[in-house]
Amino acid sequence: MAYETLIAVDALKDMLASGSDVLVFDCEFELGAPDKGAEIYAKGHIPGARYAHLDEDLASPPDGENGRHPLPARVALVAWLRSQGLRKQQQVVAYDSNGGAWAARLWWLLRWLGHAPVAVLDGGKPAWMDAGLPLETGSPQPSASGDFEPGEPLVPTPVNAADVLANIETQDARVLDARDPSRFAGNPNPLDPVAGHIPGARNHFFRDNLGPDGRFRPADELAEAFTAVLGDEPAILQCGSGVTACHNALAMAVAGLPAGRLYPGSWSEWIADPARPVATGSE
């Protein structure tokens, strides 16, 4: 059985125990402390997990105009995945300790490369630990390079700033902002040199995809929540830097809704050009 959205702790435990062909990635990260995720990983991670660094592995270097976490070049991402041992059609599981906020980025990137069997561990590392399952230390290395080859994307083509600007007039799609409501409304925040949101956008905070236990809400609840803000409009997914927008993409996939198009540059790219319009307020 292939997992393409979420995988439960018990299912991953059974796969690892049976020696199933699964590659696990720890995506631990902390904004403002980019080295801390690797430090946490080294102190304890799911056995066999490789570390995926958001800045170094799951993004390309920003140039001041393309947002904080630009998409990596496809060729560079493929090379890194092979170096981690990824093979064709191998099941991938990504996790973190932040409700899937960072793991969802790897989920989206692999689907962008045409790799279907990739899932986020529901509840992440906290759920694994709550189940009394072991962690290991150190940094396991692959025994050999993988033979992964990219295919046709399984996600819609991403949009750029020009597309989003044009959409303000055409309203062909609804921009859905995954940031918290305070940032969306325009309240001061150290992550946002310019506060506010893209005109016409709606807000769906990515953490609202999760229940009190840190696991994703049931599919019907997610579908109802997204439909309430999108109606039947297609979505453009954005956030601060194109990362937690992938969490909304994952939640929409869990809900069985049509996939939205990611705006990778997101708010951090949008505000790099002062000519681009900015709105404030909760609507």
TAZI-V416848 format. One record per residue. N is the residue number from 1. RES is the residue in one letter. PHI is phi in radians with two decimals (* if undefined). OMEGA is omega in radians with two decimals (* if undefined). BURIAL is b if it has 24 or more other ideal C-beta (glycine too) atoms within 12 Angstrom, else e. Layout:
# TAZI-V416848
N&RES&PHI&OMEGA&BURIAL / N&RES&PHI&OMEGA&BURIAL
This chain:
# TAZI-V416848
1&M&*&3.10&e / 2&A&-1.68&3.10&e / 3&Y&-1.87&-3.03&b / 4&E&-2.15&3.05&b / 5&T&-2.31&-3.14&b / 6&L&-2.16&3.01&b / 7&I&-2.36&3.14&b / 8&A&-1.40&3.13&b / 9&V&-0.97&-3.11&b / 10&D&-1.08&3.14&e / 11&A&-1.15&3.11&b / 12&L&-1.15&3.10&b / 13&K&-0.98&-3.12&b / 14&D&-1.14&3.12&e / 15&M&-1.11&-3.14&b / 16&L&-1.16&-3.12&b / 17&A&-1.17&-3.09&e / 18&S&-1.56&-3.12&e / 19&G&1.33&3.13&e / 20&S&-1.10&-3.09&e / 21&D&-1.39&-3.11&e / 22&V&-2.36&3.10&b / 23&L&-2.03&-3.05&b / 24&V&-1.85&3.09&b / 25&F&-2.11&3.00&b / 26&D&-1.61&-3.06&b / 27&C&-1.92&-3.11&b / 28&E&-0.93&-3.14&b / 29&F&-2.81&3.06&b / 30&E&-2.45&3.09&e / 31&L&-1.07&-3.13&b / 32&G&1.53&3.10&e / 33&A&-2.47&-2.96&e / 34&P&-1.11&3.13&e / 35&D&-1.62&-3.02&e / 36&K&-1.21&-3.13&e / 37&G&-1.03&3.13&b / 38&A&-1.13&3.12&b / 39&E&-1.16&3.11&e / 40&I&-1.14&3.10&b / 41&Y&-1.00&-3.08&b / 42&A&-1.11&-3.12&e / 43&K&-1.40&3.12&e / 44&G&2.95&3.13&e / 45&H&-2.50&3.09&b / 46&I&-1.04&-3.06&b / 47&P&-0.90&3.11&e / 48&G&1.51&-3.06&b / 49&A&-1.20&2.97&b / 50&R&-1.54&3.11&b / 51&Y&-1.76&3.08&b / 52&A&-2.00&-3.10&b / 53&H&-1.55&-3.08&b / 54&L&-1.02&-3.10&b / 55&D&-1.25&-2.97&b / 56&E&-1.62&-3.05&e / 57&D&-1.88&-3.01&b / 58&L&-1.85&3.12&b / 59&A&-2.68&2.99&b / 60&S&-1.80&-3.08&b / 61&P&-1.12&3.07&e / 62&P&-1.28&3.13&e / 63&D&-2.02&3.14&e / 64&G&1.64&-3.12&e / 65&E&-2.16&-3.03&e / 66&N&-1.96&3.10&b / 67&G&1.55&-3.06&b / 68&R&-1.32&-3.09&b / 69&H&-2.33&3.10&b / 70&P&-1.05&3.08&b / 71&L&-1.05&3.03&b / 72&P&-1.20&3.01&b / 73&A&-1.10&-3.08&e / 74&R&-0.99&-3.10&e / 75&V&-1.13&3.13&e / 76&A&-1.21&3.13&e / 77&L&-1.14&3.11&b / 78&V&-1.07&-3.14&b / 79&A&-1.08&3.13&e / 80&W&-1.16&3.14&b / 81&L&-1.10&3.08&b / 82&R&-1.09&-3.13&b / 83&S&-1.12&3.09&e / 84&Q&-1.51&3.07&b / 85&G&1.67&-3.08&b / 86&L&-1.15&3.12&b / 87&R&-1.94&3.12&e / 88&K&-0.99&3.06&e / 89&Q&1.09&3.10&e / 90&Q&-1.30&3.08&b / 91&Q&-1.18&3.07&b / 92&V&-2.00&3.03&b / 93&V&-2.21&3.12&b / 94&A&-2.00&3.12&b / 95&Y&-2.63&2.98&b / 96&D&-2.68&3.10&b / 97&S&-1.92&-3.02&b / 98&N&-2.21&3.06&b / 99&G&1.23&-3.11&b / 100&G&1.56&-3.09&b / 101&A&-0.98&-3.12&b / 102&W&-1.66&-3.13&b / 103&A&-1.08&-3.14&b / 104&A&-1.10&3.09&b / 105&R&-1.12&3.11&b / 106&L&-1.16&3.07&b / 107&W&-0.99&-3.11&b / 108&W&-1.14&-3.10&b / 109&L&-1.08&3.13&b / 110&L&-1.16&3.07&b / 111&R&-1.20&3.04&b / 112&W&-1.06&3.10&b / 113&L&-1.53&3.09&b / 114&G&1.50&-3.11&e / 115&H&-1.68&-3.04&b / 116&A&-1.40&-3.04&b / 117&P&-1.39&3.08&b / 118&V&-2.38&-3.09&b / 119&A&-2.47&3.05&b / 120&V&-1.71&3.12&b / 121&L&-1.23&-3.08&b / 122&D&-1.19&-3.07&b / 123&G&1.59&3.03&b / 124&G&1.08&-3.11&b / 125&K&-1.04&3.10&b / 126&P&-1.03&3.13&b / 127&A&-1.17&3.09&b / 128&W&-1.05&-3.13&b / 129&M&-1.22&3.12&e / 130&D&-1.08&3.11&e / 131&A&-1.42&3.11&e / 132&G&1.32&-3.09&e / 133&L&-1.56&-2.98&b / 134&P&-1.38&2.95&e / 135&L&-2.02&3.02&b / 136&E&-2.23&3.12&e / 137&T&-1.90&-3.14&e / 138&G&1.52&-3.09&e / 139&S&-2.33&-3.14&e / 140&P&-1.10&-3.12&e / 141&Q&-2.00&3.11&e / 142&P&-1.13&3.14&b / 143&S&-1.33&3.14&e / 144&A&-2.76&3.08&e / 145&S&-1.21&3.13&e / 146&G&-1.48&-3.14&b / 147&D&-1.94&-3.10&e / 148&F&-0.98&3.05&b / 149&E&-2.23&3.13&e / 150&P&-1.22&3.09&b / 151&G&-2.28&3.11&e / 152&E&-1.13&-3.12&e / 153&P&-1.00&3.08&e / 154&L&-1.78&3.06&b / 155&V&-2.19&3.10&b / 156&P&-1.09&3.12&b / 157&T&-1.02&3.11&e / 158&P&-1.07&3.09&b / 159&V&-1.86&3.07&b / 160&N&-2.00&-3.07&b / 161&A&-1.08&3.13&b / 162&A&-1.12&3.09&e / 163&D&-1.09&-3.10&b / 164&V&-1.19&3.10&b / 165&L&-1.08&3.12&b / 166&A&-1.12&-3.10&e / 167&N&-1.19&3.09&b / 168&I&-1.04&3.12&b / 169&E&-1.48&-3.03&e / 170&T&-1.37&-3.08&e / 171&Q&0.94&3.09&e / 172&D&-1.25&-3.14&e / 173&A&-2.50&3.10&b / 174&R&-1.80&3.06&b / 175&V&-1.30&-3.12&b / 176&L&-2.04&-3.04&b / 177&D&-1.69&-3.06&b / 178&A&-1.56&-3.12&b / 179&R&-1.24&-3.14&b / 180&D&-1.19&-3.04&b / 181&P&-1.01&-3.14&e / 182&S&-1.15&3.11&e / 183&R&-1.15&3.12&b / 184&F&-1.01&-3.09&b / 185&A&-1.22&3.12&b / 186&G&1.87&3.07&b / 187&N&-1.29&-3.09&e / 188&P&-1.00&3.11&e / 189&N&-2.66&-3.09&e / 190&P&-1.09&3.12&e / 191&L&-1.33&-3.01&b / 192&D&-2.08&3.09&b / 193&P&-1.02&3.01&e / 194&V&-2.09&-3.06&b / 195&A&-1.65&3.08&b / 196&G&2.29&-3.13&b / 197&H&-2.61&3.11&b / 198&I&-1.19&-3.13&b / 199&P&-0.94&3.13&b / 200&G&1.55&-3.11&b / 201&A&-1.25&2.97&b / 202&R&-1.98&-3.09&b / 203&N&-1.93&2.94&b / 204&H&-2.39&-3.09&b / 205&F&-1.08&-3.04&b / 206&F&-1.05&-3.13&b / 207&R&-1.19&3.08&b / 208&D&-1.25&3.04&b / 209&N&-1.33&-3.03&b / 210&L&-1.90&3.01&b / 211&G&-1.51&-3.13&e / 212&P&-1.04&-3.13&e / 213&D&-1.52&3.13&e / 214&G&1.45&3.08&b / 215&R&-1.69&-3.14&b / 216&F&-1.14&3.09&b / 217&R&-1.17&3.12&b / 218&P&-1.01&-3.06&e / 219&A&-0.99&-3.09&e / 220&D&-1.17&3.10&e / 221&E&-1.20&3.11&e / 222&L&-1.13&3.13&b / 223&A&-1.06&3.14&e / 224&E&-1.12&-3.10&e / 225&A&-1.15&-3.14&b / 226&F&-1.24&3.12&b / 227&T&-1.11&-3.14&e / 228&A&-1.10&-3.12&e / 229&V&-1.76&-3.09&b / 230&L&-1.80&-2.96&b / 231&G&1.06&3.08&e / 232&D&-1.86&3.14&e / 233&E&-1.39&2.99&b / 234&P&-1.18&-3.03&b / 235&A&-1.98&2.85&b / 236&I&-1.89&-3.01&b / 237&L&-1.76&3.11&b / 238&Q&-2.51&3.11&b / 239&C&-2.73&3.09&b / 240&G&-1.44&-3.09&b / 241&S&-2.58&3.07&b / 242&G&1.40&-3.10&b / 243&V&-1.83&-3.12&b / 244&T&-1.24&2.98&b / 245&A&-1.05&3.09&b / 246&C&-1.19&3.07&b / 247&H&-1.15&3.05&b / 248&N&-1.13&3.09&b / 249&A&-1.07&3.12&b / 250&L&-1.14&-3.14&b / 251&A&-1.08&3.09&b / 252&M&-1.15&3.08&b / 253&A&-1.16&3.07&b / 254&V&-1.04&-3.12&b / 255&A&-1.33&-3.12&b / 256&G&1.35&-3.12&e / 257&L&-1.60&3.07&b / 258&P&-1.03&-3.10&e / 259&A&-1.23&3.04&b / 260&G&-1.55&3.10&b / 261&R&-1.66&-3.12&b / 262&L&-1.35&2.94&b / 263&Y&-1.79&-3.00&b / 264&P&-1.05&-3.12&b / 265&G&-1.17&3.08&b / 266&S&0.90&-2.99&b / 267&W&-1.05&-3.09&b / 268&S&-1.17&3.02&b / 269&E&-1.40&-3.07&b / 270&W&-0.95&-3.05&b / 271&I&-1.44&3.09&b / 272&A&-1.20&3.09&b / 273&D&-1.93&-3.09&e / 274&P&-1.11&3.12&e / 275&A&-1.36&-3.13&e / 276&R&-1.33&-3.06&b / 277&P&-1.29&-3.13&e / 278&V&-2.29&3.07&b / 279&A&-2.02&3.05&b / 280&T&-2.30&-3.10&e / 281&G&1.69&-3.03&e / 282&S&-1.46&3.13&e / 283&E&-2.04&*&e
